[in-house]
Amino acid sequence: MRDLIGKKNLSPEYNLRLDNYKRDGTTLKIMLALKDLPKFTCLPNNVGQWNTTIHILPQSENVVDLLKKAYSDVQQGKLPENPAIEWYIHSVVDPSIQDGKTKYHSMALFVQWVPYELKGTTWEKEESKYVDYLLSIIDKFAPGTSQLVVDRLVLTPPKLEKYFGISRGHIHHVDNSFGFNDRLPYAQPIKGLYSCSAGTHPAGSVIGCGGHNSSMKILKELKDNRIQKINPTVKSNL
């Protein structure tokens, strides 16, 4: 946002607030093309299991402790041995995204957490091995899934930053450790400028609430004559 409007156009206090939001992204996104649907050991028959969000957690009585260690490892720049994984198979819900000829299925792994930078090594060296390791975890629940993979696109935090322009690869823009009241406001200090990003209340994920709430605020301020309606026939200097 500041690249668009100019940092100098905001007060030092507001720039400090924006600076304090900066956090490294900790999400790894893996997009996969499958030649068939995975077969779950616990659900061998179709009961709609492919239509849901699947959560893979450490197989242990000490799940919370292992997740805390995974988070701690990431803070030290290490790849966690027992990450939390969200697993989606989009093409079951929306077959239109399947390739017309091959009919490959679209699957994604949404991995929490990973470091933005790795200590003592690089993502270039570790990416492929770690993805293979994550697929081996998936194989424990749905044996042979890794053998169904015909293509994959891996988006580490630095790649998320590069491909989508997301600062430090943080998909939530503002970290969820910030409370609702401390997040980016809808109305910015520049009159007529609003934010509807994942950094606003009530945070990220694909929910659209930020856009809805920001639009409601704009409509209210238009009604209260706090901002002017834009005349599309008038040229703007912006």
C-alpha positions as CSV (number, residue, x, y, z in Angstrom):
1,M,0.0,0.0,0.0
2,R,2.8,2.4,0.9
3,D,4.5,1.7,-2.4
4,L,1.4,3.0,-4.1
5,I,0.6,6.0,-2.0
6,G,4.1,7.0,-0.8
7,K,5.4,6.5,2.7
8,K,6.0,10.3,3.0
9,N,2.2,10.9,2.8
10,L,1.7,9.1,6.1
11,S,2.6,10.4,9.5
12,P,5.7,9.0,11.3
13,E,3.3,7.5,13.9
14,Y,1.3,5.6,11.3
15,N,4.4,4.5,9.5
16,L,5.6,3.0,12.7
17,R,2.4,1.2,13.2
18,L,2.7,-0.3,9.7
19,D,6.3,-1.2,10.4
20,N,5.4,-3.1,13.5
21,Y,3.0,-5.3,11.5
22,K,5.9,-6.9,9.6
23,R,6.3,-10.6,10.3
24,D,7.8,-13.4,8.2
25,G,5.4,-15.8,6.5
26,T,5.4,-19.3,7.9
27,T,3.1,-21.1,5.5
28,L,4.2,-23.6,2.8
29,K,1.7,-24.2,0.0
30,I,2.0,-27.3,-2.2
31,M,-0.2,-27.7,-5.3
32,L,-0.4,-31.2,-6.7
33,A,-1.9,-32.9,-9.7
34,L,-3.0,-36.5,-9.1
35,K,-3.9,-39.2,-11.6
36,D,-6.4,-40.7,-9.2
37,L,-8.0,-40.0,-5.8
38,P,-6.2,-41.1,-2.7
39,K,-7.5,-44.1,-0.7
40,F,-7.8,-43.6,3.0
41,T,-7.0,-46.5,5.3
42,C,-9.7,-45.4,7.7
43,L,-12.3,-44.7,5.0
44,P,-12.0,-47.2,2.2
45,N,-15.5,-46.5,0.9
46,N,-16.7,-43.2,-0.5
47,V,-18.6,-41.3,2.3
48,G,-17.7,-37.8,1.1
49,Q,-14.2,-37.8,2.6
50,W,-12.6,-36.1,-0.4
51,N,-15.0,-33.1,-0.2
52,T,-13.8,-31.9,3.2
53,T,-10.8,-30.1,4.6
54,I,-8.6,-32.8,6.0
55,H,-6.3,-32.0,9.0
56,I,-3.2,-34.1,9.5
57,L,-1.6,-33.8,13.0
58,P,1.2,-35.7,14.7
59,Q,0.2,-39.3,15.6
60,S,0.9,-39.1,19.3
61,E,-0.8,-38.7,22.6
62,N,1.3,-35.5,23.0
63,V,-0.1,-33.7,20.0
64,V,0.0,-30.3,21.5
65,D,3.5,-30.7,22.7
66,L,4.7,-31.8,19.3
67,L,3.0,-28.9,17.6
68,K,4.6,-26.5,20.1
69,K,8.0,-28.0,19.3
70,A,7.2,-27.6,15.6
71,Y,6.5,-23.9,16.1
72,S,9.6,-23.5,18.2
73,D,11.8,-25.2,15.5
74,V,10.5,-22.8,12.9
75,Q,11.4,-19.8,15.1
76,Q,15.0,-21.2,15.0
77,G,15.0,-21.6,11.3
78,K,14.5,-25.3,11.2
79,L,12.0,-27.4,9.2
80,P,9.6,-29.1,11.6
81,E,9.4,-32.9,11.8
82,N,5.8,-32.9,12.9
83,P,4.0,-30.0,11.1
84,A,0.3,-29.3,11.0
85,I,-1.1,-30.0,7.5
86,E,-4.4,-28.9,6.0
87,W,-5.2,-31.1,3.0
88,Y,-7.6,-30.2,0.2
89,I,-8.8,-31.9,-3.0
90,H,-10.5,-29.1,-4.9
91,S,-11.5,-31.0,-8.1
92,V,-13.9,-33.3,-6.2
93,V,-15.9,-30.2,-5.2
94,D,-15.4,-28.4,-8.6
95,P,-14.7,-30.9,-11.4
96,S,-14.4,-27.9,-13.9
97,I,-10.8,-27.3,-12.8
98,Q,-9.7,-30.8,-14.0
99,D,-7.8,-30.9,-17.2
100,G,-10.0,-31.7,-20.2
101,K,-7.9,-34.7,-21.4
102,T,-6.2,-36.2,-18.4
103,K,-8.8,-35.4,-15.8
104,Y,-6.1,-35.1,-13.2
105,H,-7.3,-34.2,-9.7
106,S,-6.2,-30.9,-8.0
107,M,-4.9,-31.4,-4.5
108,A,-3.2,-29.0,-2.1
109,L,-1.2,-29.2,1.1
110,F,-1.3,-26.2,3.4
111,V,1.6,-26.6,5.8
112,Q,2.0,-24.8,9.1
113,W,4.6,-23.8,10.0
114,V,7.9,-23.4,8.1
115,P,10.6,-20.7,8.3
116,Y,11.0,-17.9,5.8
117,E,14.7,-18.5,5.8
118,L,16.4,-21.8,6.8
119,K,19.3,-21.8,9.2
120,G,22.5,-23.3,7.8
121,T,20.9,-24.2,4.5
122,T,18.5,-22.9,1.8
123,W,15.1,-23.6,0.5
124,E,16.7,-24.4,-2.9
125,K,18.5,-27.3,-1.3
126,E,15.8,-28.5,1.0
127,E,12.5,-27.9,-0.8
128,S,12.2,-31.1,-2.8
129,K,13.3,-33.3,0.0
130,Y,10.9,-31.7,2.5
131,V,8.0,-32.0,0.1
132,D,8.8,-35.7,-0.4
133,Y,8.9,-36.1,3.4
134,L,5.5,-34.4,3.8
135,L,4.1,-36.7,1.1
136,S,5.4,-39.6,3.1
137,I,3.3,-38.4,6.1
138,I,0.3,-38.3,3.8
139,D,1.0,-41.9,2.7
140,K,0.6,-43.0,6.3
141,F,-3.1,-42.1,6.1
142,A,-3.7,-42.8,2.4
143,P,-1.0,-45.3,1.3
144,G,0.3,-44.7,-2.3
145,T,-0.8,-41.1,-2.5
146,S,2.7,-39.9,-3.3
147,Q,2.8,-42.3,-6.3
148,L,-0.3,-40.6,-7.7
149,V,1.4,-37.3,-8.1
150,V,2.1,-36.3,-11.7
151,D,3.1,-32.7,-11.1
152,R,3.6,-30.3,-8.3
153,L,4.1,-26.6,-7.6
154,V,5.7,-25.6,-4.4
155,L,5.3,-22.2,-2.9
156,T,7.6,-21.5,0.0
157,P,7.2,-18.2,1.9
158,P,9.9,-16.5,-0.3
159,K,8.1,-17.8,-3.4
160,L,4.7,-16.5,-2.1
161,E,6.4,-13.1,-1.8
162,K,7.9,-13.3,-5.2
163,Y,4.9,-14.6,-7.2
164,F,2.1,-12.7,-5.5
165,G,3.9,-9.6,-4.1
166,I,2.9,-10.6,-0.5
167,S,5.4,-8.9,1.9
168,R,7.7,-11.5,3.5
169,G,5.3,-14.2,2.1
170,H,2.8,-13.7,4.9
171,I,-0.5,-14.8,3.5
172,H,-2.4,-13.1,6.3
173,H,-0.7,-9.8,5.7
174,V,-0.9,-9.0,9.4
175,D,0.0,-11.8,11.7
176,N,-2.9,-13.4,13.7
177,S,-1.0,-12.6,16.9
178,F,-2.4,-9.1,16.6
179,G,-5.8,-8.6,18.2
180,F,-8.9,-7.5,16.2
181,N,-8.7,-4.0,17.5
182,D,-5.0,-3.7,16.7
183,R,-5.3,-4.7,13.0
184,L,-5.1,-2.5,10.0
185,P,-8.2,-0.1,10.0
186,Y,-10.5,0.0,7.0
187,A,-10.2,3.8,6.6
188,Q,-6.7,5.0,6.1
189,P,-5.3,8.4,7.2
190,I,-5.6,9.6,3.6
191,K,-9.2,10.7,2.9
192,G,-11.0,8.3,0.5
193,L,-8.4,5.5,0.9
194,Y,-9.6,2.2,2.4
195,S,-8.2,-1.2,2.9
196,C,-10.0,-4.4,2.5
197,S,-7.0,-6.7,2.8
198,A,-6.4,-9.8,5.0
199,G,-4.6,-7.4,7.3
200,T,-7.9,-5.9,8.5
201,H,-10.5,-7.3,10.9
202,P,-11.4,-10.2,11.1
203,A,-8.1,-11.4,9.5
204,G,-7.1,-13.6,6.6
205,S,-8.2,-16.8,4.9
206,V,-10.5,-16.8,2.0
207,I,-13.6,-15.4,3.7
208,G,-14.2,-12.0,2.1
209,C,-15.1,-10.4,5.4
210,G,-12.5,-7.6,5.1
211,G,-13.9,-6.6,1.7
212,H,-17.5,-6.7,3.0
213,N,-16.8,-4.7,6.1
214,S,-14.7,-2.1,4.3
215,S,-17.5,-1.7,1.7
216,M,-20.0,-1.2,4.5
217,K,-17.8,1.5,6.0
218,I,-17.5,3.3,2.6
219,L,-21.3,3.2,2.1
220,K,-21.8,4.7,5.6
221,E,-19.3,7.5,5.0
222,L,-20.9,8.2,1.6
223,K,-24.3,8.4,3.4
224,D,-22.8,10.7,6.0
225,N,-21.2,12.9,3.3
226,R,-17.8,12.2,4.8
227,I,-16.4,11.3,1.4
228,Q,-17.5,12.4,-2.1
229,K,-18.9,10.1,-4.7
230,I,-16.6,9.7,-7.7
231,N,-17.8,11.1,-11.0
232,P,-16.6,8.6,-13.7
233,T,-16.5,11.4,-16.3
234,V,-14.0,13.5,-14.3
235,K,-10.4,12.6,-14.9
236,S,-8.3,11.9,-11.8
237,N,-4.8,12.9,-11.0
238,L,-4.2,9.7,-9.0
